[in-house]
Structures are given as structure tokens and as C-alpha cells.
């Protein structure tokens, strides 16, 4: 009888430990600490090159864009004064383009119990990633940076977003997207490195999901987000006195 009790106790203890381990993982206790200021590495400022094949609607929007940067697989840059890049008018870059912003501007994560805030140095903007278990809205109002919810899969932060305003570009090369685009970001920290893989799911624009290359961000222990605002009053002065003259465009 005593032997049976011992065996039963061992089995019960093992079951308790198994349940506790599952609860520990589901509670997010295994998650990474993403807090900090990071700088992106790498020169390609889009998901990958080349992008997936476009639908006729996507190709029409792509052909209508006139960027001032060359994608290696398709050089088509023209002088900024002759282009139509929304950034030239200080329009919002949108979420994806902010993730691949000009130069090596900083990005910062700030974690709270129910939300994660992501700050971008370029244009001095931020987004909210809701971590309270809510779902994406089914019929969202369009926003420049979309609507984002996140959850942890082990030590990887998975962020899903929708509700994007498609009046901007996906990147500086003029790649398009539609208002029905959905994004998935996967963030994983390894020491001082923060790895990101981005997936664009937009059947109206691309014939298959666009899964980007892994992007690495490096922790900047002494880094601070500075005010890098695109102010129309300054941008217009630059356009009239520098950009347009360089492109042979007069007032």
C-alpha cells in the first residue's frame, strides 16, 4: 500500500510540474526583453529584392510611382524634383517604410503590461502594439501606421497589423500596397541583436505573400531618440531652393 502511495505521489508531482511548465510558457515568462534603443544594420531598405510578382492592379500602382532610389533588380530612379515620392511633401512614411527608414535612424521599444510602444526617430512618430489579447478589427478605419496587436510565442514577439492607409509607399523604391494589406512581424532578441522578419500579405497587390529577409538591429546602450521631424515649412524651402533647381525645375 505504501509503495502504491509513493508511486501515486511521484506521478501526481510529475503531472503538476508538467502543467506548471505549460502555464509558465503560456504566461509569457519565457519572453525576451525588447526594451532599448536600436539601430538597423544593412543597406537594402525594403523586405527583399526582387519583390514577388504583382497583380495587374499592383503593377499599375508601381508604374505610377516615380522614386528617386534604385532597387538593384530594377533601377528606375529619377531626380527628386521630377518624382512623386510622398516623403517629398512630408507625408507620413507608414509603418513598413519606417522600419526601413533613410540612413540608420534609431528605433526604440518601450514595454508596459498591456501595450508595447515602438518609437521611430525619423519623422518622430510612434505606434502602439496592443498586448491585452484583443483581436484585429474586422473593418478598421485606415491609419498611416495601421492597427497592431501582439502576442508571445516563446521568446518571439509576433505582431499582426491591418487597417493601413495606402496613399503612401511600402518603401522608398515605390513598391505599392493596398488598404487590405496585412502584416506579420516576428521580433527575436539574441544578446544585443534584435532580429526581425516581416511578411506582407496583400493579394490585391502581390500574387503571393512577400516574406522579407531577416533584418538585424543592434542595441545602442547610450542611444537616444532625437527629434528628426519632417516639417513642411523646412521641406518646402529645401525643395524650392535646392531640390527643384538641381532637377531643372523652376518655380
C-alpha positions as CSV (number, residue, x, y, z in Angstrom):
1,X,0.0,0.0,0.0
2,X,2.8,2.4,0.9
3,X,4.6,1.6,-2.3
4,X,1.4,2.5,-4.3
5,X,1.1,5.8,-2.4
6,X,4.7,6.6,-3.3
7,X,4.2,5.8,-7.0
8,X,1.0,7.8,-7.0
9,X,2.7,10.8,-5.4
10,X,5.5,10.7,-7.9
11,X,3.0,10.6,-10.8
12,X,1.0,13.4,-9.3
13,X,4.1,15.5,-8.8
14,X,5.2,14.9,-12.4
15,X,1.8,16.0,-13.7
16,X,1.8,19.1,-11.6
17,X,5.2,20.1,-12.9
18,X,4.1,19.5,-16.5
19,X,1.0,21.7,-16.0
20,X,3.1,24.3,-14.3
21,X,5.6,24.3,-17.2
22,X,2.8,24.8,-19.7
23,X,1.3,27.6,-17.6
24,X,4.8,29.2,-17.3
25,X,5.3,29.3,-21.0
26,X,1.8,30.5,-21.7
27,X,2.1,33.3,-19.2
28,X,4.9,34.8,-21.3
29,X,7.5,34.2,-18.7
30,X,9.8,33.0,-21.4
31,X,9.5,36.2,-23.4
32,X,12.5,38.4,-24.3
33,X,13.1,41.9,-23.1
34,X,12.9,44.1,-26.2
35,X,13.3,47.4,-24.3
36,X,16.0,49.6,-25.6
37,X,17.2,51.8,-28.5
38,X,18.3,50.0,-31.6
39,X,19.9,50.9,-34.9
40,X,19.2,48.9,-38.1
41,X,22.1,47.3,-40.0
42,X,22.2,46.6,-43.7
43,X,21.7,48.8,-46.8
44,X,18.6,47.3,-48.5
45,X,15.6,49.4,-47.5
46,X,12.8,47.0,-48.3
47,X,11.9,43.4,-47.5
48,X,13.9,41.7,-50.2
49,X,14.9,42.1,-53.8
50,X,13.2,41.4,-56.1
51,X,9.6,41.6,-54.7
52,X,7.1,38.9,-55.6
53,X,5.2,39.2,-58.9
54,X,2.5,41.8,-58.8
55,X,-1.1,41.7,-59.8
56,X,-2.3,43.9,-62.7
57,X,-3.6,46.4,-60.1
58,X,-0.3,46.3,-58.2
59,X,1.7,46.7,-61.3
60,X,-0.3,49.8,-62.3
61,X,0.3,51.4,-59.0
62,X,4.0,50.5,-59.2
63,X,4.4,52.0,-62.7
64,X,2.7,55.2,-61.5
65,X,5.3,55.7,-58.7
66,X,8.4,57.7,-59.6
67,X,11.1,57.1,-57.0
68,X,14.5,58.6,-56.6
69,X,16.2,55.5,-55.4
70,X,17.3,52.4,-57.4
71,X,16.3,48.9,-56.4
72,X,19.2,46.7,-57.5
73,X,17.0,44.5,-59.6
74,X,15.1,47.4,-61.2
75,X,17.0,50.7,-61.5
76,X,14.5,53.4,-62.4
77,X,15.4,56.4,-60.2
78,X,14.8,59.9,-61.5
79,X,15.7,63.3,-60.0
80,X,13.6,64.0,-56.9
81,X,12.2,67.2,-58.4
82,X,10.7,65.1,-61.2
83,X,9.4,62.3,-58.9
84,X,6.3,61.9,-56.8
85,X,7.7,60.4,-53.6
86,X,5.1,61.2,-50.8
87,X,8.1,61.8,-48.5
88,X,9.0,64.9,-50.6
89,X,5.9,66.5,-49.2
90,X,6.4,65.4,-45.7
91,X,3.5,62.9,-45.9
92,X,3.8,60.0,-43.3
93,X,6.0,57.2,-44.3
94,X,3.8,54.5,-43.0
95,X,4.8,51.5,-40.9
96,X,6.8,49.4,-43.3
97,X,8.8,52.2,-44.8
98,X,9.5,53.5,-41.2
99,X,11.1,50.1,-40.4
100,X,13.5,50.6,-43.4
101,X,13.9,54.4,-42.9
102,X,16.5,56.5,-44.5
103,X,20.0,56.1,-43.1
104,X,20.4,54.4,-39.7
105,X,17.9,56.3,-37.6
106,X,17.1,54.8,-34.2
107,X,14.1,52.8,-33.2
108,X,13.0,52.2,-29.6
109,X,10.8,49.7,-27.8
110,X,9.1,50.5,-24.6
111,X,7.2,47.7,-22.9
112,X,4.2,48.1,-20.5
113,X,1.9,45.4,-19.1
114,X,-0.7,45.7,-21.8
115,X,1.0,47.6,-24.6
116,X,4.3,47.9,-26.3
117,X,5.2,51.3,-27.8
118,X,7.6,51.5,-30.8
119,X,9.2,54.9,-31.4
120,X,10.8,55.8,-34.7
121,X,13.4,58.6,-34.8
122,X,12.8,59.6,-38.4
123,X,9.7,61.8,-38.5
124,X,9.5,61.4,-34.7
125,X,6.5,59.0,-34.8
126,X,5.3,56.1,-32.7
127,X,2.9,53.2,-32.8
128,X,1.0,51.1,-30.3
129,X,1.2,47.3,-30.2
130,X,-1.7,46.0,-28.1
131,X,-0.7,43.1,-25.8
132,X,-4.0,42.6,-23.9
133,X,-5.4,39.8,-26.0
134,X,-7.6,41.8,-28.3
135,X,-8.1,40.8,-31.9
136,X,-7.5,42.9,-35.0
137,X,-10.6,44.9,-36.0
138,X,-12.6,43.4,-38.9
139,X,-13.4,46.8,-40.6
140,X,-10.7,49.2,-39.4
141,X,-10.5,52.9,-40.3
142,X,-7.4,53.4,-42.4
143,X,-4.4,54.7,-40.5
144,X,-0.9,55.6,-41.7
145,X,0.7,53.1,-39.3
146,X,-2.2,50.6,-39.1
147,X,-3.7,48.8,-36.1
148,X,-1.4,46.3,-34.4
149,X,-1.9,43.5,-31.8
150,X,0.9,41.2,-30.5
151,X,1.5,38.1,-28.6
152,X,4.4,36.0,-27.5
153,X,5.4,32.7,-29.0
154,X,8.1,31.6,-26.6
155,X,10.7,34.3,-26.7
156,X,9.5,35.7,-30.1
157,X,7.1,38.7,-30.3
158,X,4.6,38.2,-33.1
159,X,2.8,41.3,-34.2
160,X,-0.1,41.3,-36.6
161,X,-1.4,44.5,-38.2
162,X,-4.1,45.7,-40.6
163,X,-6.0,48.9,-41.5
164,X,-3.4,50.7,-43.5
165,X,-3.8,53.9,-45.5
166,X,-2.4,53.1,-48.9
167,X,-1.8,56.7,-50.0
168,X,1.9,56.2,-49.2
169,X,4.5,53.7,-50.5
170,X,5.6,50.5,-49.0
171,X,9.3,51.6,-49.3
172,X,11.5,54.2,-50.9
173,X,11.6,52.3,-54.2
174,X,7.9,52.9,-54.9
175,X,6.6,49.4,-54.1
176,X,2.8,49.6,-53.6
177,X,0.3,48.1,-51.3
178,X,-3.5,48.1,-50.9
179,X,-5.7,49.1,-48.0
180,X,-6.4,45.4,-47.4
181,X,-2.8,44.6,-46.7
182,X,-2.0,42.6,-43.5
183,X,1.4,42.4,-41.9
184,X,3.1,40.0,-39.6
185,X,6.3,40.9,-37.8
186,X,8.4,38.5,-35.8
187,X,10.9,40.0,-33.4
188,X,13.5,37.9,-31.6
189,X,16.3,39.2,-29.4
190,X,19.7,37.5,-29.3
191,X,22.0,39.3,-26.9
192,X,22.5,42.9,-28.2
193,X,20.9,42.0,-31.5
194,X,17.2,42.3,-32.4
195,X,16.1,40.2,-35.3
196,X,13.0,41.0,-37.4
197,X,11.3,39.1,-40.2
198,X,8.4,40.9,-41.9
199,X,5.7,39.3,-44.0
200,X,3.3,41.3,-46.3
201,X,0.1,39.5,-47.2
202,X,-1.7,41.6,-49.9
203,X,-3.5,39.5,-52.6
204,X,-4.7,42.7,-54.2
205,X,-1.2,43.8,-55.0
206,X,1.1,40.7,-54.9
207,X,0.4,37.2,-56.3
208,X,1.9,35.6,-53.1
209,X,2.9,36.7,-49.6
210,X,6.1,38.7,-49.5
211,X,8.4,37.3,-46.8
212,X,11.3,39.5,-46.2
213,X,14.9,38.8,-45.4
214,X,16.0,38.8,-41.7
215,X,16.8,42.3,-40.6
216,X,19.1,42.8,-37.7
217,X,19.0,45.8,-35.3
218,X,21.9,46.5,-32.8
219,X,21.4,47.8,-29.3
220,X,22.7,51.3,-28.7
221,X,23.3,51.4,-24.9
222,X,23.8,55.2,-24.9
223,X,21.4,55.9,-27.8
224,X,18.6,58.4,-27.5
225,X,15.7,59.1,-29.9
226,X,16.3,62.6,-31.3
227,X,13.8,64.9,-32.9
228,X,14.0,64.2,-36.7
229,X,10.8,65.9,-37.8
230,X,10.0,66.5,-41.5
231,X,8.5,69.9,-41.2
232,X,6.7,71.2,-44.3
233,X,8.0,74.7,-43.8
234,X,11.6,73.5,-44.0
235,X,10.9,70.9,-46.7
236,X,9.3,73.4,-49.0
237,X,12.2,75.8,-48.6
238,X,14.6,72.9,-49.4
239,X,12.5,71.8,-52.4
240,X,12.3,75.3,-53.9
241,X,15.9,76.3,-53.3
242,X,17.8,73.0,-53.7
243,X,15.9,70.0,-54.9
244,X,13.9,71.6,-57.7
245,X,16.9,73.7,-59.0
246,X,19.1,70.6,-59.1
247,X,16.4,68.8,-61.1
248,X,16.0,71.7,-63.6
249,X,12.5,72.7,-62.3
250,X,11.8,76.4,-61.8
251,X,9.1,77.9,-59.6
